[in-house]
Amino acid sequence: MLLNKIFKISFFISSVMLLSAFYLEYFHDAFPCDLCITQRWFHALIISYSLIAVLILEKNFITEKLILIGLSLTWIASSIAGLYHFGIEMNFWSGPDGCSSSIDFSKDLLKYLLNKSPIKCDEVMFNIFGLSLAGWNALISFVMFIIVSVFLMNKRFMKV
């Protein structure tokens, strides 16, 4: 039963994060860049995976350990995507060419600008307590990865 709660918590946290992103977009004009949208897909995957896992756990089709490994991998993938985006925002590294705010005047400028996203990945659109949404995504996703991994490694919670 405890593992079932982990998947429900995972579903809840990822749902809150995704709904918060949509809320900020539609009610506070914090429009997403291409990397923000990619991070949303990870949360859609986590929500779907968690919901399916709750149903699978009741039927005992797959071992609990294997299901937890999948959840752990989805959370760490979400964390890596958030960390990558956060690093671009903090100018630790450069992002994709079409997602930065730099303009290359050596190319055909009009064609170049028309092919770029209007929302730039290296500009923070919204922050909470001094941390961008990408930073919060990386942090919360990593904490969830750690929590799921603790349950995965602890033999007390696993029926092997």
CORMO-V939982 format. One line per field, one symbol per residue. psi: psi as a letter, one per 40 degrees, with the letter a starting at -180 (. if undefined). A space follows every 10 residues. Layout:
psi = ???
This chain:
psi = dddddddddd dddddddddd ddddddeefg iiaddddddd dddddddddd ddddddddef diiddddddd dddddddddd ddddddddde fdiiaideei eihheeihdd ddddeiidhh dehhdhihfe hidddddddd dddddddddd dddhddehh.
